[in-house]
Amino acid sequence: MKKLIASALSLTLLIANADTQQILGASDNYPSLSPDGKTIIFTSTRSGRRAIWAADADGKMVRMIFEGGADTDPVTPDWSPDGRKIVFAMTPSDATNPDESEIYVMSANGSDIRRLTRVPGDDSHPHWSAGGKRIFFNSARQTPDLKKPWSAQWIDIFSMAADGSDIRRHTDCRSVCTYPSLSPDGKYVVYRKVIDGLGLSWDLSPGNRNSEIFVGLVDGSSSINISNNPAYDGWPTWTPDGRWVIYASNREKLANTGQIYAVRPDGSEIRRLTHGQWSRAQPRVDATGKKVYVAEGIEQGDFETYHIASFTFLPSVE
């Protein structure tokens, strides 16, 4: 019987030193490790505004690589498989909608910024396909009414070529479907979906909608719920071999506190990978499949602070 063994190894990036302008309550989020395993990129507010930062894989040499300029809030960076590009979401300076977010790409050093989408509403959470030919993202472009609150809009999963052309729709959720990721073999898409039914929000307040993890074929068919829990389940990602989906959940019933879980793509063998009072979310698996990077932190009322941490992920036979 295969058992997952996960041992925590903190990688703290929120450090007060001459290379940072740390502020109280700053947060580091959405880590992504370069394909060669040498550099972590992440979103951080440590400069006083949201920007994209980088650090060596051991947490040293923390530096800002892109702050946005006239555009604001660059978030959720993701390395291209060849390590040459970074895709991310950002609010453009010419936004006409309060929920507007667009997809951009830049060189690994933060130069050559190019905007890929130009549609009012939310285009966000971009992730590269394994071959680097396509970018998957969620978009509100099919919602009937962009004036409705974001949670009441129709957010679906789309993809586009790496240059922004050839946009394809992959779901018809008529709900909120976000944070897509294509399986390594290119056959399946995993994403977060908000469904009707009793559920708990991130702060454990009850409601009539529930956030779950779904996997479906890339053509949008045969989707299944693989998390199946009234807790908030989100931020799914694949292991490089496609055998596991890693995600965060607050099913341990601590308000604003998630832990990391693994599940087979068919919904079987759910395993908890992290423990403790710290909240862990936004997992990403490195190219070897042996290490998971997460945002680890605390949320209490209006106070929130996160840093980047990692732990080993080693399936073994018992």
C-alpha positions as CSV (number, residue, x, y, z in Angstrom):
1,M,0.0,0.0,0.0
2,K,1.4,3.4,-0.9
3,K,1.6,6.0,1.8
4,L,2.5,9.7,1.4
5,I,5.2,11.0,3.7
6,A,5.5,14.7,4.1
7,S,8.1,16.3,6.4
8,A,7.9,20.1,6.9
9,L,10.9,22.2,6.0
10,S,10.3,25.9,6.4
11,L,11.8,28.3,3.9
12,T,11.3,31.7,5.3
13,L,11.4,34.6,2.9
14,L,9.9,37.3,5.1
15,I,13.2,38.4,6.6
16,A,14.2,41.9,7.7
17,N,17.5,42.7,5.9
18,A,19.0,45.4,3.7
19,D,17.6,43.8,0.6
20,T,14.0,44.3,1.6
21,Q,11.7,47.1,2.8
22,Q,9.7,44.9,5.1
23,I,6.5,46.3,6.6
24,L,4.5,44.9,9.5
25,G,2.0,42.4,8.2
26,A,3.6,42.0,4.8
27,S,2.6,38.8,2.9
28,D,4.4,36.6,0.5
29,N,2.0,34.4,-1.6
30,Y,1.7,32.2,-4.7
31,P,5.2,30.7,-5.0
32,S,6.5,29.2,-8.3
33,L,9.8,27.5,-8.6
34,S,11.8,27.8,-11.8
35,P,12.2,24.7,-13.9
36,D,15.9,24.5,-13.1
37,G,15.1,24.6,-9.4
38,K,17.2,27.7,-8.7
39,T,14.8,30.5,-8.3
40,I,11.4,31.1,-6.6
41,I,9.1,33.8,-7.8
42,F,6.2,35.0,-5.7
43,T,3.8,37.9,-5.0
44,S,4.7,40.1,-2.0
45,T,3.5,43.3,-0.3
46,R,6.9,43.8,1.5
47,S,7.6,47.0,-0.5
48,G,4.3,48.5,0.6
49,R,2.5,47.6,-2.5
50,R,1.8,44.3,-4.3
51,A,4.7,43.3,-6.6
52,I,6.4,40.2,-8.0
53,W,9.6,39.2,-6.2
54,A,12.2,36.5,-6.6
55,A,14.6,34.7,-4.4
56,D,17.2,31.9,-4.6
57,A,15.8,28.5,-3.8
58,D,17.4,28.6,-0.4
59,G,15.5,31.9,0.4
60,K,18.6,34.1,-0.1
61,M,19.0,37.1,-2.5
62,V,15.4,38.3,-2.2
63,R,14.8,40.9,-4.9
64,M,11.9,42.7,-6.6
65,I,11.6,42.0,-10.3
66,F,8.3,43.8,-11.3
67,E,6.1,46.3,-9.5
68,G,3.6,47.2,-12.2
69,G,4.2,50.9,-12.8
70,A,1.0,52.6,-13.8
71,D,-0.7,49.2,-13.8
72,T,-1.3,47.7,-10.3
73,D,-1.3,44.6,-8.3
74,P,0.7,42.0,-10.3
75,V,-0.1,38.6,-8.8
76,T,0.0,34.8,-9.3
77,P,3.3,34.6,-11.3
78,D,4.0,31.3,-13.1
79,W,7.2,30.2,-14.8
80,S,7.1,29.0,-18.3
81,P,8.5,25.4,-18.7
82,D,11.6,26.7,-20.4
83,G,12.3,29.2,-17.6
84,R,12.4,32.1,-20.0
85,K,9.0,33.7,-19.4
86,I,6.7,34.5,-16.4
87,V,2.9,34.8,-16.9
88,F,0.9,36.7,-14.3
89,A,-2.3,38.7,-13.8
90,M,-2.5,42.5,-13.1
91,T,-5.1,45.3,-13.0
92,P,-4.4,47.6,-16.0
93,S,-4.4,51.4,-15.6
94,D,-7.2,51.7,-18.2
95,A,-9.5,49.3,-16.3
96,T,-13.2,50.1,-16.9
97,N,-14.6,47.5,-14.5
98,P,-14.0,47.2,-10.7
99,D,-13.2,43.5,-11.0
100,E,-10.9,43.9,-14.1
101,S,-7.8,41.8,-14.2
102,E,-5.8,41.0,-17.3
103,I,-3.1,38.4,-18.2
104,Y,0.4,39.5,-19.0
105,V,3.7,37.9,-19.8
106,M,7.3,39.1,-19.2
107,S,10.8,37.9,-19.5
108,A,12.3,36.1,-16.5
109,N,14.2,39.3,-15.4
110,G,11.0,41.4,-15.4
111,S,11.5,43.1,-18.7
112,D,9.5,43.0,-22.0
113,I,6.0,43.2,-20.5
114,R,3.3,42.2,-22.9
115,R,-0.5,42.2,-22.3
116,L,-2.2,39.1,-23.6
117,T,-5.9,39.8,-22.8
118,R,-8.1,42.9,-23.3
119,V,-11.6,42.0,-22.1
120,P,-13.6,43.9,-19.3
121,G,-14.0,41.7,-16.2
122,D,-11.8,39.2,-14.5
123,D,-9.0,37.3,-16.4
124,S,-6.8,35.8,-13.8
125,H,-4.9,32.8,-12.3
126,P,-2.8,31.9,-15.4
127,H,-0.8,28.7,-15.6
128,W,1.3,27.3,-18.4
129,S,0.7,24.0,-20.0
130,A,3.5,21.5,-19.6
131,G,4.8,22.1,-23.1
132,G,4.6,25.9,-22.8
133,K,2.4,26.3,-25.9
134,R,-0.7,27.3,-24.0
135,I,-1.7,29.4,-21.0
136,F,-4.8,28.3,-19.0
137,F,-6.7,31.0,-17.0
138,N,-10.2,31.8,-15.7
139,S,-12.3,34.5,-17.2
140,A,-15.6,36.3,-16.8
141,R,-15.9,37.1,-20.5
142,Q,-19.0,34.9,-20.9
143,T,-20.9,36.2,-17.9
144,P,-24.3,37.8,-18.7
145,D,-23.9,40.7,-16.4
146,L,-20.5,42.1,-15.3
147,K,-22.3,44.6,-13.0
148,K,-23.2,41.7,-10.6
149,P,-20.9,41.0,-7.7
150,W,-17.9,38.8,-8.8
151,S,-19.2,35.8,-6.8
152,A,-22.5,36.0,-8.8
153,Q,-20.8,36.1,-12.2
154,W,-20.1,33.2,-14.6
155,I,-16.3,32.6,-14.4
156,D,-15.1,29.9,-16.7
157,I,-11.9,28.1,-17.7
158,F,-10.2,29.3,-20.9
159,S,-6.8,28.8,-22.6
160,M,-4.9,30.7,-25.2
161,A,-1.7,30.3,-27.2
162,A,1.4,31.7,-25.5
163,D,1.1,34.9,-27.7
164,G,-2.5,35.5,-26.6
165,S,-4.1,34.2,-29.8
166,D,-6.4,31.2,-30.3
167,I,-8.6,31.6,-27.2
168,R,-10.6,28.4,-26.3
169,R,-13.3,27.8,-23.7
170,H,-13.0,24.6,-21.6
171,T,-16.0,24.8,-19.2
172,D,-19.6,26.0,-19.1
173,C,-19.8,26.3,-15.3
174,R,-22.5,29.0,-15.0
175,S,-20.9,29.6,-11.6
176,V,-17.4,30.5,-10.4
177,C,-14.6,28.2,-11.8
178,T,-11.1,29.4,-11.2
179,Y,-7.4,28.5,-10.8
180,P,-7.1,26.0,-13.7
181,S,-4.1,23.7,-14.3
182,L,-3.6,21.4,-17.3
183,S,-2.4,17.8,-16.5
184,P,1.1,16.9,-17.7
185,D,-0.3,14.7,-20.4
186,G,-2.6,17.5,-21.6
187,K,-5.8,15.5,-21.3
188,Y,-7.3,16.9,-18.1
189,V,-7.9,20.2,-16.4
190,V,-8.1,20.6,-12.6
191,Y,-9.8,23.7,-11.2
192,R,-11.7,25.1,-8.3
193,K,-15.5,25.3,-8.8
194,V,-18.2,26.9,-6.6
195,I,-21.3,24.7,-6.4
196,D,-24.7,25.0,-4.8
197,G,-25.1,23.3,-1.4
198,L,-24.2,23.8,2.2
199,G,-20.6,24.8,2.6
200,L,-18.1,26.7,4.7
201,S,-16.2,29.8,3.6
202,W,-12.5,30.3,4.4
203,D,-13.4,31.9,7.8
204,L,-15.8,28.9,8.5
205,S,-19.0,31.0,8.1
206,P,-21.7,28.8,6.7
207,G,-23.4,29.4,3.4
208,N,-25.4,27.9,0.6
209,R,-22.4,27.6,-1.8
210,N,-19.3,25.3,-1.5
211,S,-15.8,25.5,-3.0
212,E,-14.6,22.2,-4.4
213,I,-11.9,20.8,-6.6
214,F,-13.0,19.4,-10.0
215,V,-11.1,17.5,-12.7
216,G,-12.5,17.2,-16.3
217,L,-11.3,16.4,-19.7
218,V,-9.8,19.3,-21.6
219,D,-12.9,19.5,-23.8
220,G,-15.0,20.3,-20.7
221,S,-16.7,16.9,-20.4
222,S,-16.7,14.2,-17.7
223,S,-15.9,16.6,-14.9
224,I,-15.9,15.1,-11.4
225,N,-15.7,16.5,-7.8
226,I,-12.5,15.1,-6.3
227,S,-12.5,16.9,-2.9
228,N,-16.1,16.3,-1.8
229,N,-16.2,18.2,1.5
230,P,-18.3,21.1,2.9
231,A,-15.0,22.8,3.7
232,Y,-13.3,25.4,1.4
233,D,-11.1,23.5,-1.0
234,G,-9.0,25.5,-3.5
235,W,-5.7,26.2,-5.3
236,P,-5.3,22.8,-7.0
237,T,-2.1,21.8,-8.8
238,W,-0.7,18.6,-10.4
239,T,2.4,16.6,-9.5
240,P,4.7,16.4,-12.5
241,D,3.8,12.7,-13.1
242,G,0.1,13.5,-13.1
243,R,-0.6,10.9,-10.4
244,W,-1.7,13.4,-7.7
245,V,-3.5,16.7,-7.3
246,I,-2.2,18.8,-4.5
247,Y,-4.6,21.5,-2.9
248,A,-5.4,23.4,0.2
249,S,-8.5,22.9,2.5
250,N,-9.8,24.2,5.8
251,R,-11.5,21.0,6.6
252,E,-9.7,20.8,9.9
253,K,-12.2,23.5,10.9
254,L,-9.8,26.3,12.0
255,A,-11.0,29.7,10.8
256,N,-8.8,31.2,8.0
257,T,-6.4,28.2,8.3
258,G,-5.8,25.7,5.5
259,Q,-3.6,22.6,5.3
260,I,-2.3,20.9,2.2
261,Y,-3.8,17.7,0.9
262,A,-3.2,15.2,-1.9
263,V,-5.8,13.3,-3.8
264,R,-5.7,11.0,-6.9
265,P,-7.3,12.5,-10.0
266,D,-10.2,10.1,-9.6
267,G,-11.0,11.4,-6.1
268,S,-9.5,8.5,-4.2
269,E,-6.8,8.2,-1.6
270,I,-7.1,11.7,0.0
271,R,-4.1,12.4,2.2
272,R,-3.3,15.2,4.5
273,L,0.2,16.4,4.1
274,T,0.7,19.3,6.6
275,H,-0.3,19.8,10.2
276,G,-0.1,22.6,12.8
277,Q,-1.5,26.0,13.7
278,W,0.0,27.8,10.6
279,S,-2.2,28.2,7.6
280,R,-0.9,26.7,4.4
281,A,-2.3,27.4,0.9
282,Q,-1.4,28.0,-2.8
283,P,0.8,24.8,-3.2
284,R,3.1,24.3,-6.1
285,V,5.2,21.2,-6.8
286,D,8.7,21.5,-8.1
287,A,9.9,19.8,-11.3
288,T,11.2,16.7,-9.4
289,G,7.8,16.1,-7.7
290,K,9.6,15.8,-4.4
291,K,9.1,19.3,-2.9
292,V,6.0,21.4,-2.4
293,Y,6.2,25.1,-2.0
294,V,3.4,26.9,-0.1
295,A,2.3,30.2,1.4
296,E,2.4,29.7,5.1
297,G,1.1,32.2,7.6
298,I,-1.5,33.6,9.9
299,E,-4.8,35.4,9.4
300,Q,-6.5,37.0,12.4
301,G,-9.2,39.6,11.8
302,D,-7.8,42.3,9.6
303,F,-4.2,41.1,10.2
304,E,-2.6,38.8,7.7
305,T,1.0,37.8,7.2
306,Y,2.4,34.9,5.0
307,H,5.9,33.7,4.0
308,I,7.0,31.0,1.6
309,A,7.7,27.6,3.0
310,S,8.4,24.1,1.5
311,F,8.1,20.5,2.5
312,T,9.1,17.2,1.0
313,F,6.6,15.0,-0.8
314,L,7.8,11.4,-1.1
315,P,5.4,8.6,-1.9
316,S,6.8,5.4,-0.4
317,V,5.7,1.8,-0.2
318,E,4.8,0.2,3.2
